[in-house]
Amino acid sequence: MEFMSALGSQEDTYRPSLFELDAQQKLRELLQPAVQYVLAIYAQRYPRLLIRLVNNHEEFYAILMFFVERHYLKEWGASFAENFYGLKRVSSAYLNNNKFAATVNGGQSSTPPLTRNQINKSLLVLVGLPYVKCRLDLFYSQISGGLSASILGGNEQEEREQEELSDMDTPARRKLAIRLTQLFRKVYPFINMLYHGSNMAYNIAYLFGKTKYYSPWLHLIGLEIKRMSMADYVSIETWAFLRTYYDKLAQTQPKNGSSSFLSTSFSTMSGIFSKVIEFLKVLLPMSIFFYKFLEWWYSSEFARGGNAGALGDGEAENTIPPPEKLKADPRGTPVPNTRNTCPLCLTSPINNPTALPSGYVFCYTCAYHYVEEHNRCPVTWTKVERGVEGLTKVYADVM
């Protein structure tokens, strides 16, 4: 990475391009669904152990990434995704104070490690902010009615809230909670737009060299992203070697029985934990690849059964075609041009949707009275053998 030229400017060779920063950002965004997918698979085999982790995935992932990001920030001075692409975090104050020295030696000098304050601020941005954003998104999705409300154009929760507000028996605290929820429902889309808009504005400004930060959060905590130099790698490897040497030397020193056992156990557990965290550099990208491969597979023609050319003739013949749509009868009721409209009463959206054996959907009361009187489908004019018992409830949300 250190020999890749900066696309935006030739003044700073160690200034990463926006494409490198976007790549590490995409890697970070893919970690959570990959971990969630792996947990969901193993939770089916070990439900007693993992079902709670799946149900509280946001908290589990935040705790996991807290330890992972803290380790990489302490050891490498970068987040997991940044270190994967050979990047590091450097204090803007340090770069401003040592600008002349960096120009003289061409940047071939290691930068100091991040301070505890800088690590805590980075953890707040890397772990705390995404967790809060994820929770706010989930809460907004719950109170806004979800996907069904955006498709059907109605929100049952808003109707229930209006009924509770108009009810005189509703407690004042409950009314206050409802009004705060309504305020959040109106304000949060603008907050979300400001969040993503500020990130995009900083990305564009960074692309044209107008700012040193590609994110407003890095600007807020005063850290810049730079490419790691060879001096950084040498310094980190030297520090790791010296730390291992002194740990082994400390183990050889005679100590009291209890203190020696505790210190040895602590150093051993610390070493194992560091090795496991370092192995995540290989394990997490593999899980992302596995997740994306399965995502492609289930969306491809192979999974949908549309690979008749790749399969044998016998397997292609066994593919069950979908049933044909029954056409409307001229004697029946015409089908409305607008979607989600009852053909009988022309109500939109359909109230308590109910399907007939023909496949057409009506309001429950309309279908019930029509079948009870005529014993036919209003559109196709086909007989309903079972009468009103042939009506089937249609659910908008599959639980």
TAJOKA-V796566 format. One record per helix or strand of 3 or more residues. SS is the DSSP state (H for helix, E for strand). FROM is the first residue (numbers start at 0). TO is the last residue. Records with the same first field share a line. If there is no record, write none. Layout:
BEGIN
SS=FROM-TO ; FROM-TO
END
This chain:
BEGIN
H=17-44 ; 46-54 ; 56-74 ; 79-83 ; 91-96 ; 98-103 ; 115-142 ; 145-151 ; 155-165 ; 171-206 ; 215-220 ; 229-251 ; 256-298 ; 300-303 ; 312-316 ; 363-373 ; 386-389
E=86-90 ; 222-226 ; 352-354 ; 360-362
END
